[in-house]
Structure formats: structure tokens, C-alpha cells
Amino acid sequence: MSQEWARHRDVDLEGAASATDAYIEAHSSASDSIEVSWRVLHSLIDLIPMTAQNAFSGNLAPAFEAEREARTSFTLARIGLYKQALVSLRSVLELGMLSVYWDAHDEAHLDIQRWRAGAERTPSLEAVERRLREVRGVAIYLESDPALFDRIRQLSDDLGAYVHTRGHRSSSAGLVPFTNIASFHAEAFDLWVRRVTEVVQFVLVIHLMKYPVGLQVTPLSEKFGLNPPAGGLVEPHVREMYRAFLEPEMRDRLQSMSDGDTEAVGIREWVESLPTLSEEDWRQELLKHDRQSIESGGYEMWAKLRDSVDEHLEGQVTDAEWSERQAYREDLRQWAEQEGLATLEDVIARQRARIAERSAEEQ
């Protein structure tokens, strides 16, 4: 009996997922909202500053976990488990705010440790709000939008209704009526999509209040190539994504704040003052990076990663660009063979030989 139930369950989930995929394909607005929401959350990892003090301290844990919860939420919504998907979104909102809460005084690397170790309870929304109000950027923003936290509390309360099943409308049956199996329901899915957008917008707004440099134009690739600063800055296309994702009034308020922040403007001016890498500089950076990758895992492994990129680019670039890519690849293959780095086994053998040589020299 249990095996029969499991078989029917799997069929139900597969059917819901297929119907959801078809709906997303037919509704580009839903697809775009989901994609951009995840990209915004993912990009916050780069926006949060990395320093000698906070590196590897666990200060990024809430941001990473918010991203994981967002992925989980989508997986649940895709298979028709809308109530559970909305419950996960409440976690995204809480974790996204905690990301800034712990860094409110620029000491997340210290303040987060007891919570991260499970020795301290997760603070309430009221406690989070009180501490966030101490952030200079939050205080400035609230002068022009004093009802911000009212809206955040309302969204948290709406999502909390699904956590506690507050009546029929907040139950699984209320979201997908007339069925007791997992199935696609357009209205419930659209509700989830709207909530995803609202949650991530609030999370982004809170981060941009704390880290206003995120709305400054900092051309990292042009200035640093493949080795930009680790954390604290975002590429111009990410900044544009933020601006497009935010509601116009929120965007304008935050941009005005950023433009008036002397530290954020100073960082932008510093980046702009750096020399722009030439095309030859870029080629040398890329060559150095790819050779290092081959030295770590062998040419064959590097080529497999390259295959996925080339598969996407084939037909999207000119014949001359394609030929140049293939010639570059062939040059690296020949170099790898000359260096004895064709396979992972070759890399391991070379490393062992070097260890043996050092041991012999020490003796």
C-alpha cells in the first residue's frame, strides 16, 4: 500500500511541475519575476563588504540561507505545494533582514556568532526593526517613507498566516480548492510570484540603506579584470538590475540617498580614477586565469567547463570570434600537454613529484 501511495504521489508532483513549467513558459512576466528575484538575492553576497575582520566569520550566513530558502520556495511552488512555498518565503524575508540586522553596527563577524552557533534565539521582527532603525541609512530613508516598516510587518503577518494556518484562506485547501492532491493552480501560483517579488524588494531595500554604494556605478571588470574586490561593490549591470527591480518611488529615494552619501560617492570616484584595462590586459588576465585552472584540475576538466560555455555561444557570435575561441582553446591544449597537465591524473602526478623533490632536498 505504501508503495502504491508513493507512486501516485510522484505522479501528482510530476504533473503539477509540468503544468507549472508550461505556465511559466507562456507567461514571461512570471518567469522574469522569479529569475530576477533570485538574481537579486544572489547578488547581495557581493554587495556585503568583505574585510580582513569578517572574512570566513559566517557573517554571510543569513544571506546565503535566504537564497537557499528562495530556491526551496520555488521548488515547492513548482510542484503545487503553495502553502509550504509561502511559509518558506517568510523565512526569506526574515533572513534577508537579519543579514543587515547583524551588521547594523559593522560588527556582524562578532555579533552573529552566538546565533550562528544556535546559542541565541532568532530575534523577533520587532527587535530586528528596532536595531535596523539605528542604521544611518535606514533612519534617513524613513524620513521620506515612514510607513516602510508598517508594510514589512504587514507582509510578514500575511506570510505568517500560512505558517499557522490562520483560517481556511491560509490553508492548503484554501489555496487549491476542490482537490486533496498536489496540482497546479494558476491563482495560487500568481499569488506566490507576487509575494516573491515583494519579499525580495524589501530585502534589497534594507541592504541598499545599509550599503548605498550598491546604487553607484562602479565598473569593476573594466578596472580590475578578473580580480575585483571581494565584496562591497557590484557591477554596473547589477546596479541597473536593482533599479529596474525596485518600485519607482523606492528607487528614487534610495538613489538620492546614495548620491548624497559621501562614502559611497568616494568609493565610486576611486574606482573611476583607476586605469581602464586594455584589450591586451584582458587577454593576459584571461590566459593567466585559465592556465591556473588547468594547473589545478587538468586540461580535460577545464575543457568540459568550456564546452558548456561554447555550447551556449555557438551561433551567437561571429565566425571570426568563434574561430578565435577555438584557436585559443587549441593553444591551451598544446601548452597543457607540454607541461604534462592534460588530465587530472597528470596534475596529481606532478604535485606528488614536486612533494617528493622538496622532501629529498630537505633531507
N, C-alpha and C positions, 0 to 999 in steps of 0.2 A: 504494500500500500504506500509506504513512504517513497519508494522509487517511482511509482506512478504519479504521486503528487509532485515530486521533483521534476518529472518530465513535463507535466502540464505547466508548472511554474516557469520552466525555462522557455517553453513555447510562448507563454504570455509575455515574458520580458523581451524576447526577441521581436515579437510582433509590435510591442509598444515602441521599441527602439527603431525599428524600420519605419514606422509611421512618423515618429519624431524627425528622423533624418529626412524623410520626404517633405515634411512640413517646413523644415529649416531651409532646404534647397529651394522651395517655392516661395519663401518669404525672406528676401535678402535683409530686410531690416532686423529680423530676429537673429539671423546669422551674424550680422555686423555687430549688434549689441553684445552678443556672447563673446565674440572674438576680441573686440576692443576692451571689454571689461576685464577679460583675463590678461590681455597685454598690459593694461594699466597696472593691475595688481603686480604682475611680474616685474614691471619697470621700477617699482618702488624700492626694490632691493638695491638698484643703482643710485637712487636719489638719496637714500640714507647715508650720511657720511661714514667713511671708514677711517679710523685713526690708529695710531700706534697703541692707544689705550684700549679701544674696543674691538680690535681685530681678534676674531675667534672667541669672543667673550659670550656669544649667544645672544647679543643684543638684537640680532635679526630674526630670532626665533618667531615672534608674533607675525612678522611679515611673511616669512616662509609658510607658516601654518595657515595664514589667511589664504594664501594662494592654493595650498592643498585642499582646504575646505571648499574653495570655489570650484575646483575640479571635481571634488566629490559631489557637490551640489548639482553640477551639470550632469554627472553620470546618473544620479538619482532621478533628475527631471527627465532625462532621455528615456529611461525605462518606465516612466509613468508613476514614479513614487514621489508625487509632488509635495505632499506634506513633509516628508523627510528631507526633500530638497530645500524647502523653505526653512526648516529647522537649521540646516547647515549654513544657510545664508545669514542667520542671526550670529552664528559663530564667526563668519567672515567680518561682519560689522564690528563685533566685539574685539576680535584680534587686530583688525585694522586700526582701531582706536588705541588699543594697548601698545601698538608699535610706537606711537608718539607719546603716549602716557608715560612709558618707562624712560623716554628720553626727554621728558619735559624740561629737566634741569641739566641736560647734556651729560648725564651720568648713567645711561642705560646699562653700560658694562658692569656697573656696581649694583644699581637699584633692581635689576631684573633677576639677580642670582637666586634669591630665596624662592621667588615664584617659579622660576625655571626648574628648580630642584624639587618642586612640589611641597615646599615647606611653608608656603604662604598662599592663602586663598586668592582666587582671581577677584580683583576689586569690582565693586558694583558699578553700574553705569553712572550713578550719582557721584561716586568717588572719582571715577575717570573724568567726568565733566569738571569737577572742582579743580583737579590738578591741571587739566588742559587749559582752563581759563587763566592759569598762571603763565602760560607761554605768551611771549610778547606778541607774536603774530596773531594768535587767537584773539587776544584782547583787542588788537587793532581792528581785526575783521568784524568782530561783534559790534563795534561802534556803528557800522553801516548795515549789519544784518543781525540784530539782537535775537531774532527768533530761530537762529540756526539750531541750537541745541534742543529747542522745542520740537523741531522737525525730526531730529535724530532720535529723540526719545519716543516720538510717535511711531517712527519706523521700527524701532526696537520692540515696542509694545505690540505692533501688528504682527511681527515675526514671532514674538514670544507667545502669541495666541496659538500658534501651531505646535510649539513646544509642549504646552499644557493642554492642548485640545480644548480651547475655550469655546465650547458650543459646537453645533453642527457645522457651521460655516468654516470652522478651523479644523475640521476632521478630514480624514481621507475620503470618507463618503461625501462630505460637503464639496470637496474639490472635484471629485469624479463620481457623479451620481449614477445610480442605476446599475452599478457593477461592483463585484467584490473581487475582481482580478486586476492586475496591473494592465493599464491600457492607456493609449494616447487620448488626451482631451485638450483641444486647442485653447479653450478659455483658461484652463489651469496652467498650461504651458506659457501662455502670454502673460499671465499674472507673474509667474516665476521670472520671465525675462525682464519685466518692468522692475521687479524687486532687485534683480541682479544689478541693473543699471543704477538704481537709487542707492544701493548699498555701496557700490564701488565709487560712485560720485562723492559720497560723504567721506569715505576713507581717503580718497585723493585730496579733497578739500582740506582735511585735517593735516595731511602731510605737507601740503603746499603752504599752509600757515606756518608750520614749523621750519620748513626748508624752502623759502621763497625763491632760491636760486633755480629751482625747477622750472620757473617761467622766464628765465633769462636765456638768451641764445648763446650757447657755448659749443662751438664747432669742434668737438673732441677729436674726431677722426682726422680732420684737416690739420690739426695742430700736433696730435700725439700719435697718429697712425694706429697701430695695433696695440699700443700700450698706454691707454688713457688712465687717468687717476682712478683708483679703485674706490668707488662710492663718492657720493656728494654732488655729482653732476650728471646731466643727461644730454643725449644728443639732440640737436635741433628738431629732428623728426619726432622725437618723444615729446618734446615741449609742445609741438603742434598737435600731437595726439591728445595731450592733456587739454589744450584749449578747445579743440573740437568736441571733446567728450563732456565738458562741463556745460551747465546751463549758462546762457549769456550773461546774466547778472552776476552769477558766481565768478565766472571767468574774468569779467571786467574788474570786479572788486579785488580779486587775487592778483591780477596783472598790475593794477595800480599800487597795491601793497609791495609787490616785488620790485617794481620800478623805483619805489621810494625807500627801499631797503639798501643802505649804504654797503653792507657786507656783500649782498647778492650782486649788486651792480659792480662792486670792486672785483669780485671773482670773474664776472663776465669780461670786464676790461682787461684783467690779467690774461685770460685765455685769448682774447682778441689780439693782445700785444705780442703773442708768441709767433715765431715764423711759421708760415704755412708750408707743409711738406710738399716737395716737388714730386712729379710722377716717378722719377728715378728713386727718390727716397722711399716711396711707397713700394716700388718693386723690390728694393733691397730688404725692407721690413717684412714683406710677404715671404721672400725667399728664406730669410733667417727663421721666420716662424715655421714654415713648412719643413725645413731641414731639422729643426728641433723636434718637430712632431715625428719625423721619420726616425730620428735617433732614439726616441722614446719607445716606439712601437713597430718600427719597420715600414718599408715602403708599401707592402701589401695592405697593411691596416690603413695607412694614410690614403691609399688609392680607393679603398672601399668607401671611406667617408667622402672622398672626392666624387665618386660615382653618383652619390645621391644628389650632390650639387649640380653636376653636369647633366644629369637626367632632367632636372628642373630647367636648366638654362638652354638645353638643346632646342633649337628652333626659335629661341627668344633673343639670340644675339646674332650679329652679322657673321658671314662666313669667315671673314678675316679674324674676328675676335675668337671664333671657335677654333680656328687653326692655331692661333697664338696660344690658347689654353692647352691644346693638345701637345704643342711643341714644348711648352713649359713643363708639362707632365712627363714627357719623354726625357727631357734633360734631367729631371729629378730622379727618374728611374735609373738612368745611367750613373748618376752620381751615387745613388744608394748602392748599386751593385759594386761600384769601385770601392766604396767604403765598407763593404760587407754588411749592408743593412737592408737586404731585400726582404727578409721575413722577421717575425718576432723572435724566432729561434736564433737567427743571426745576431739580433740585438742582445739577447741574453748571453749568448756565447761570447760576444765581445766584452760585455760587462764582467763576466767571470774571468776572462783572460786578463783584464785590467786589474781586477782584485788580486789575482794570482801574482801579477807583476809587482804590485805595490807590496804584497806580503814578502816576496822574495827580496825586494830592495830593503825592507825594514830589518830582515834577518841578516 
